Amino acid sequence: MIKVTGLRKTFTSHKKEPGLMGSVKALVKREAVLKEALKSVNLEIQQGEIVGLIGANGAGKTTLVKILAGIVHPTSGDATVLGFRPWERDNNYRKQMCLIMGQKNQVWWDLPALDSFLLLKEIYQIDDARYKYNLAFLAETLMVQDQLKTQVRKLSLGERMKIELMAALLHDPKVIFLDEPTIGLDISAQKAVRNFMKTYQREKRPITILTSHYMEDIKELCPRIVIIKEGSFVYDGSLSDVQKMLGDEKVLSVTTEEKTFKVHVPRAELSVKTQEILSSNNVIDLNIQDPSIEDIIESIMRFGVGHS
């Protein structure tokens, strides 16, 4: 289980002033700026759950993941993962978790994937039988049997991501942190990664935290989501309940000669708002729809729960 209680993280940076005089001033006196990346957040995740962590850039998603993976120390509060405090970096914890970051590599580009896997086998002290079984299972599920003896640098981006997943999962981690795992991949490769994670989650039942800007990743993989805004959780609940939150609204998609925009309108005000838009804009097209999950999550990230 993951349990987070009152977790807080602040970073100190230095204020930068523009221009030459700003650079000169910085040599003499640098003004410190305190940024709260996490503001006393609480979270519990049970074994077998996969949770989607959603938020804008700089909201605190990666900071939380890095704390739980043991890379960053919190400023205050507490967190335990499988009974360990991650930042203490106990080897018994590190053997049971993995962190997969879409823009970071852990296999060696100049070597075939199999050579990197053999090194990881020794690092994680995986016995021969378990290694052979996991290698065969992962290669077959990801459909990369023919790429294992090829230099990693010669593989496509999608194939490299699959190899990275294999490398991270060879030791059967009980906790998986997926930070933007499909970033930069084409639609076909994204779908392949999502299908694999569905199968893996069903078979192995790890605790998984997924951060992604692609809503298809969240909708396909995460029954539960946590929305984070400026370091605070503004929603923690089921994805299926999200759509009910703004069930009394309609979305007007408006295209004028100057721009395209969307407006959330309570059903009772729909007629009045539509007439107002038509009379005050050079409208080319107007479409009335129920709010999508993307629309609702964007609204929660902007205004919080309960906005209308």
C-alpha positions in Angstrom: 0.0 0.0 0.0 1.0 3.6 -0.6 0.1 6.0 2.2 0.8 9.7 2.0 0.1 12.0 5.0 0.5 15.8 4.9 3.2 15.6 2.4 4.8 18.9 1.5 7.6 19.9 -0.7 9.1 23.4 -1.3 11.9 24.4 -3.6 14.1 27.5 -3.3 15.1 29.3 -6.5 16.5 32.7 -7.2 14.6 35.5 -8.8 15.9 36.5 -12.2 15.7 40.1 -13.3 15.9 40.9 -17.0 18.6 42.8 -18.8 22.3 43.5 -18.1 21.6 45.4 -14.8 19.6 42.4 -13.6 22.6 40.1 -14.2 24.9 42.5 -12.4 22.6 42.8 -9.4 22.4 39.0 -9.3 26.2 38.9 -8.8 25.9 41.0 -5.6 22.6 40.0 -4.1 20.3 37.2 -5.3 16.7 37.3 -4.1 15.5 33.8 -3.0 12.0 32.7 -4.1 10.2 29.9 -2.3 7.9 27.7 -4.4 5.5 25.1 -2.9 5.5 22.2 -5.3 3.2 20.1 -2.9 0.9 21.5 -0.3 0.2 19.0 2.5 -1.3 16.3 0.3 -2.9 13.0 1.5 -3.3 9.8 -0.5 -3.9 6.1 -0.1 -3.5 3.5 -2.9 -4.1 -0.2 -2.4 -2.3 -3.2 -4.0 -3.6 -3.8 -7.5 -4.9 -0.2 -8.1 -3.8 1.9 -11.0 -4.3 5.6 -10.4 -4.0 8.4 -13.0 -2.3 11.6 -11.7 -3.5 14.6 -13.8 -2.5 18.2 -13.8 -1.0 21.0 -15.8 2.8 21.4 -16.2 4.3 22.5 -12.9 1.3 21.3 -10.9 3.4 18.9 -8.8 2.8 15.5 -10.5 6.4 14.6 -11.2 7.5 16.0 -7.8 5.1 13.6 -6.0 6.3 10.7 -8.2 9.9 11.4 -7.5 9.3 11.6 -3.7 7.5 8.2 -3.8 10.3 6.8 -5.9 12.9 8.0 -3.4 14.6 10.5 -5.7 13.5 13.6 -3.8 13.1 14.3 0.0 9.9 15.9 1.2 10.1 19.1 3.2 7.6 17.8 5.7 4.9 15.2 6.2 5.3 11.5 5.7 4.9 8.7 3.1 5.3 5.0 3.1 5.3 2.6 0.2 5.1 -1.1 1.0 6.0 0.0 4.5 9.2 1.8 3.5 10.0 5.5 3.5 11.1 5.9 -0.1 13.8 8.6 0.5 15.6 6.3 2.9 16.5 4.3 -0.2 16.4 0.9 1.4 17.6 -1.7 -1.1 14.7 -3.9 -0.2 12.3 -1.2 -1.3 14.3 -0.4 -4.5 14.1 -4.0 -5.5 10.3 -3.8 -5.4 9.6 -0.7 -7.4 10.4 0.9 -10.8 10.2 4.3 -12.3 9.5 4.7 -16.0 9.9 8.1 -17.5 9.0 8.6 -21.1 12.0 10.9 -21.8 14.6 8.9 -19.8 16.6 5.9 -20.9 17.8 3.0 -18.7 19.1 0.7 -21.3 22.4 1.2 -23.2 21.9 2.5 -26.7 25.0 0.9 -28.2 24.2 -2.6 -26.8 21.5 -5.1 -27.8 18.6 -5.1 -25.4 19.5 -8.6 -24.2 22.9 -7.4 -22.9 21.2 -4.7 -20.9 18.7 -7.2 -19.5 21.5 -9.5 -18.4 23.1 -6.6 -16.4 19.8 -5.8 -14.8 19.4 -9.5 -13.9 22.6 -9.2 -11.8 21.7 -5.8 -10.3 18.3 -7.1 -9.1 19.6 -10.6 -8.4 16.9 -12.3 -10.4 17.2 -16.0 -10.4 17.6 -17.9 -13.7 14.1 -19.4 -13.8 12.4 -16.2 -13.0 14.5 -14.2 -15.5 13.7 -16.6 -18.3 10.0 -16.6 -17.6 9.7 -12.8 -17.3 11.8 -12.3 -20.4 9.6 -14.6 -22.4 6.4 -13.2 -21.0 7.3 -9.5 -21.5 8.8 -10.0 -25.0 5.7 -12.0 -26.2 3.2 -9.6 -24.7 5.0 -6.5 -26.1 5.7 -8.4 -29.4 9.4 -7.5 -29.5 10.9 -11.0 -29.7 12.7 -10.1 -33.0 14.2 -6.9 -31.6 16.0 -8.2 -28.5 19.4 -8.8 -30.3 19.3 -5.4 -32.2 21.3 -2.4 -31.0 18.8 -0.2 -29.1 19.9 2.9 -31.1 18.6 1.1 -34.3 15.1 0.6 -33.0 12.1 2.9 -33.6 10.9 5.1 -30.8 8.0 2.8 -30.1 10.2 -0.2 -30.0 12.6 1.5 -27.7 9.7 2.4 -25.3 8.7 -1.3 -25.3 12.3 -2.3 -24.4 12.3 0.3 -21.6 9.2 -1.2 -20.2 10.8 -4.7 -20.3 13.9 -3.4 -18.5 11.8 -1.8 -15.8 9.6 -4.8 -15.2 12.0 -7.7 -15.4 12.3 -7.9 -11.6 8.5 -8.1 -11.0 8.1 -4.7 -9.2 5.2 -4.4 -6.8 5.0 -0.7 -7.4 5.2 1.0 -10.8 5.6 4.8 -11.4 4.8 5.7 -15.0 5.7 9.3 -15.8 4.5 10.2 -19.3 5.2 6.7 -20.8 3.7 7.4 -24.2 5.1 10.9 -24.7 6.4 11.4 -28.3 5.0 8.0 -29.5 2.8 7.7 -32.6 -0.9 6.6 -32.2 -0.1 2.9 -32.9 2.8 2.8 -30.4 0.6 4.5 -27.8 -2.1 2.0 -28.2 0.4 -0.9 -28.0 1.8 0.4 -24.7 -1.7 0.9 -23.3 -2.8 -2.6 -24.3 0.4 -4.0 -22.7 -0.2 -2.2 -19.4 -3.8 -3.4 -19.3 -2.6 -7.0 -19.6 0.3 -6.5 -17.1 -1.9 -4.9 -14.5 -4.4 -7.7 -14.8 -1.8 -10.4 -14.6 0.6 -9.0 -11.9 -1.6 -6.6 -10.0 1.1 -4.0 -9.0 0.3 -0.6 -7.4 0.6 1.8 -10.4 0.7 5.6 -10.6 0.4 7.0 -14.1 1.0 10.6 -15.1 0.1 11.6 -18.6 -1.1 14.5 -20.7 -2.8 12.1 -23.1 -6.4 11.6 -21.9 -6.6 8.3 -23.9 -4.0 6.9 -21.5 -6.1 7.9 -18.5 -9.4 6.8 -19.9 -8.1 3.4 -21.0 -6.0 2.5 -17.9 -7.2 4.4 -14.8 -10.5 3.7 -13.0 -9.4 6.2 -10.4 -7.9 9.6 -11.0 -6.3 12.3 -8.8 -6.3 15.9 -10.2 -3.6 18.1 -8.8 -3.6 21.9 -9.1 -0.7 24.1 -7.9 0.5 21.5 -5.5 -2.9 20.6 -4.0 -5.3 17.7 -4.8 -8.6 19.1 -6.1 -10.2 15.8 -7.0 -9.7 12.2 -5.9 -12.2 9.7 -7.1 -13.5 7.4 -9.9 -13.2 8.4 -13.5 -16.8 7.3 -14.0 -18.0 9.8 -11.4 -16.2 12.7 -13.1 -18.8 13.0 -15.9 -21.6 13.3 -13.3 -20.0 16.3 -11.7 -21.1 18.7 -14.4 -24.1 16.7 -15.6 -26.3 19.9 -15.4 -24.1 21.7 -18.0 -23.9 21.9 -21.8 -20.8 22.9 -23.8 -21.2 25.5 -26.6 -18.5 25.2 -29.2 -18.5 28.5 -31.1 -16.6 29.4 -34.2 -16.6 33.1 -35.3 -14.8 34.9 -38.0 -12.2 35.9 -35.4 -11.7 32.8 -33.2 -13.0 29.5 -31.9 -14.0 29.0 -28.2 -16.0 26.9 -25.8 -18.4 28.0 -23.1 -19.8 25.9 -20.3 -23.5 26.8 -19.7 -26.0 25.5 -17.1 -28.9 23.8 -19.0 -31.4 26.4 -17.6 -29.5 29.2 -19.1 -28.8 27.5 -22.5 -31.3 29.4 -24.6 -30.4 32.8 -23.2 -26.7 32.3 -23.5 -27.0 31.0 -27.0 -29.0 34.0 -28.1 -26.4 36.3 -26.4 -23.5 34.7 -28.3 -25.3 34.8 -31.6 -26.2 38.5 -31.2 -22.8 39.7 -30.1 -20.5 37.7 -32.4 -20.1 37.0 -36.1 -20.9 33.3 -35.6 -20.0 30.9 -38.4 -20.8 27.7 -36.5 -22.3 26.8 -33.1 -22.5 23.3 -31.7 -24.2 22.2 -28.4 -22.8 19.1 -26.7 -22.7 17.3 -23.4 -19.3 18.0 -21.7 -16.6 15.4 -22.5 -14.4 14.0 -19.8 -11.6 16.2 -21.2 -13.8 19.3 -20.8 -14.7 18.4 -17.2 -11.2 17.7 -16.1 -10.0 20.9 -17.7 -12.7 22.8 -15.8 -11.7 21.1 -12.5 -8.1 22.0 -13.1 -9.0 25.6 -13.8 -11.7 26.2 -11.2 -11.8 23.2 -8.8 -14.7 20.9 -7.9 -18.2 22.4 -8.0 -17.6 25.0 -10.7 -20.7 25.8 -12.7 
